[in-house]
Amino acid sequence: MIRLGIIGLGQRLAHMLGCFQASDPSLRVAGIVDPDPAAALARLPEDKRAGIRFFDTVADLLREGRPDALAVGTRCDLHARYGIAAAATGLPLFLEKPVATTLVDARALERAFADAAGEVVVSFPLRVSALAGMAKARLDAGAVGRLEHVLAVNYVPYGNVYFDSWYRDHGVTQGLFLQKATHDLDYIAHLVGAPIVRVAAMAQHGRVFRDKSLEPAGGDDTRAYFERIGTPETGMNEDASSALLEFANGVQGVYTQVFYTKHHGAVRGATLSGKDGTLRFDWYRNELLLHRHAEPVTELTRPPEGLNHFGGDGALADNFIAVIKGEARSASPIAAGLRSVYACLAAKESAATGRFVAVQQLTDLEAPPVSLGTDSASPIHSPAVA
Ligand SMILES: NC(=O)c1ccc[n+]([C@@H]2O[C@H](COP(=O)([O-])OP(=O)(O)OC[C@H]3O[C@@H](n4cnc5c(N)ncnc54)[C@H](O)[C@@H]3O)[C@@H](O)[C@H]2O)c1
């Protein structure tokens, strides 16, 4: 039986807890730290609420709940603080993204894990999704020759959520590079097989999504009005933002995210190319296209349909359970979480200053290779590349 200690049982972690229990039905909640126990409990299925204990502090949870592993699912600005507390325990940790929202927090988190014994699974479902696994296997097998370029896009069809829920609070999210692009910059670096070293970025704010309190609705139908979303001056989430990316191995790329897209406008995926081929995939279409330049033929591959987060949540859960049991290394390690945050912080700074920004690299942490995707030691990848 696995005893999991939970810090912040919100919507996301309640969902992931279901995935953990689907992966290992013996998993039990050893205790929860959450300032709103009633709401936290209500997120659990009714038959799983009995006997759940709440604690005021992580120290109490550790002492009285005696967990075998921890999971942090608070909102973004608390991830680093609880991650640092978890590092000191040496227990396996499931840590929500972004792993930090400021450079100070990210550096402190990196230092905390420099000597930590516990393995971390960062909550990046895209990198372990079936499509990303298929793309990684083909790229590593040389399908496009030496990779030279990546173009990645995320046309988000549910962008309202960043303006009509708690995500509107820029003080918590620090904007949509950290909140959203952290996933994409992670999977892109994972596929490229090298960290991002330099970024130039731009961000559009307040052209589409506007603060209702500042202007009465109904005046301008090119705009969408929401309560308390801030202004470009006070800080607000982006309508759209983009980044030019340079990777340590010489690959270059472009990334764009757009938040007012609707319905079939949705696209999330990438085109990766080299002299010998072009590989393109889209999670919404659930397809991967590989065009080898030697002949005018395109191979189409589709993973199974209807998976949560394109199969990534189940794969993350399986990996976390295997890490707890000592059967696998993390497929989404703390190094990946930190590298992504450092790249997102560089993008944020570049968008604010109009300059290229060098990305902070890992310094304290002995980083495992970025390309864990085809590592045969990680069992979750075998179905993905089948
Ligand atoms: N990896 C993914 O694909 C993915 C998807 C959705 C959300 N997320 C991330 O998950 C996080 C949580 O999002 P959510 O929608 O579940 O939010 P939420 O508001 O539903 O959950 C946050 C929980 O943290 C609790 N909390 C608040 N202060 C706390 C404290 N000091 N100590 C402990 N617990 C505290 C709240 O009471 C709540 O239960 C966010 O950072 C979000 O970015 C990740």
The ligand as a Tripos MOL2 file, in Angstrom:
@<TRIPOS>MOLECULE
LIG
   44    48     1     0     0
SMALL
NO_CHARGES

@<TRIPOS>ATOM
      1 N1         -0.3690   19.9630  -15.2150 N.am      1 LIG1
      2 C1         -1.5160   20.3190  -15.7520 C.2       1 LIG1
      3 O1         -1.8520   19.9300  -16.8540 O.2       1 LIG1
      4 C2         -2.4080   21.2400  -14.9760 C.ar      1 LIG1
      5 C3         -3.7720   21.3680  -15.2880 C.ar      1 LIG1
      6 C4         -4.5550   22.2060  -14.5040 C.ar      1 LIG1
      7 C5         -3.9890   22.9140  -13.4510 C.ar      1 LIG1
      8 N2         -2.6400   22.7860  -13.1980 N.ar      1 LIG1
      9 C6         -1.9960   23.5180  -12.0840 C.3       1 LIG1
     10 O2         -2.5000   23.0090  -10.8820 O.3       1 LIG1
     11 C7         -2.4640   24.0200   -9.8870 C.3       1 LIG1
     12 C8         -3.7640   24.0120   -9.1250 C.3       1 LIG1
     13 O3         -4.8250   24.3570   -9.9860 O.3       1 LIG1
     14 P1         -6.3450   24.0480   -9.5590 P.3       1 LIG1
     15 O4         -7.2030   24.4480  -10.6790 O.co2     1 LIG1
     16 O5         -6.4360   22.6700   -8.9940 O.co2     1 LIG1
     17 O6         -6.5260   25.1290   -8.3840 O.3       1 LIG1
     18 P2         -7.5050   25.0330   -7.1450 P.3       1 LIG1
     19 O7         -7.7400   26.4010   -6.6550 O.co2     1 LIG1
     20 O8         -8.6780   24.1610   -7.4730 O.co2     1 LIG1
     21 O9         -6.6270   24.2290   -6.0630 O.3       1 LIG1
     22 C9         -5.6780   24.8130   -5.2160 C.3       1 LIG1
     23 C10        -5.8030   24.1380   -3.8680 C.3       1 LIG1
     24 O10        -4.7480   24.6170   -3.0220 O.3       1 LIG1
     25 C11        -5.3080   24.9180   -1.7380 C.3       1 LIG1
     26 N3         -4.4590   25.8740   -1.0420 N.ar      1 LIG1
     27 C12        -4.5260   27.2360   -1.0430 C.ar      1 LIG1
     28 N4         -3.5600   27.7550   -0.2410 N.ar      1 LIG1
     29 C13        -2.8770   26.6940    0.2580 C.ar      1 LIG1
     30 C14        -1.7920   26.5780    1.1460 C.ar      1 LIG1
     31 N5         -1.1930   27.6640    1.6670 N.pl3     1 LIG1
     32 N6         -1.3540   25.3470    1.4700 N.ar      1 LIG1
     33 C15        -1.9400   24.2400    0.9520 C.ar      1 LIG1
     34 N7         -2.9690   24.2810    0.1040 N.ar      1 LIG1
     35 C16        -3.4350   25.4940   -0.2550 C.ar      1 LIG1
     36 C17        -6.6930   25.4300   -2.0570 C.3       1 LIG1
     37 O11        -7.5490   25.4080   -0.9070 O.3       1 LIG1
     38 C18        -7.1320   24.4660   -3.1530 C.3       1 LIG1
     39 O12        -7.7090   23.2840   -2.6080 O.3       1 LIG1
     40 C19        -2.1500   25.3240  -10.6070 C.3       1 LIG1
     41 O13        -0.8390   25.7320  -10.3290 O.3       1 LIG1
     42 C20        -2.3030   24.9830  -12.0790 C.3       1 LIG1
     43 O14        -1.3620   25.6890  -12.8770 O.3       1 LIG1
     44 C21        -1.8790   21.9590  -13.9260 C.ar      1 LIG1
@<TRIPOS>BOND
     1     1     2 1
     2     2     3 2
     3     2     4 1
     4     4     5 ar
     5     4    44 ar
     6     5     6 ar
     7     6     7 ar
     8     7     8 ar
     9     8     9 1
    10     8    44 ar
    11     9    10 1
    12     9    42 1
    13    10    11 1
    14    11    12 1
    15    11    40 1
    16    12    13 1
    17    13    14 1
    18    14    15 2
    19    14    16 1
    20    14    17 1
    21    17    18 1
    22    18    19 2
    23    18    20 1
    24    18    21 1
    25    21    22 1
    26    22    23 1
    27    23    24 1
    28    23    38 1
    29    24    25 1
    30    25    26 1
    31    25    36 1
    32    26    27 ar
    33    26    35 ar
    34    27    28 ar
    35    28    29 ar
    36    29    30 ar
    37    29    35 ar
    38    30    31 1
    39    30    32 ar
    40    32    33 ar
    41    33    34 ar
    42    34    35 ar
    43    36    37 1
    44    36    38 1
    45    38    39 1
    46    40    41 1
    47    40    42 1
    48    42    43 1
@<TRIPOS>SUBSTRUCTURE
     1 LIG1         1 GROUP 0 **** ****
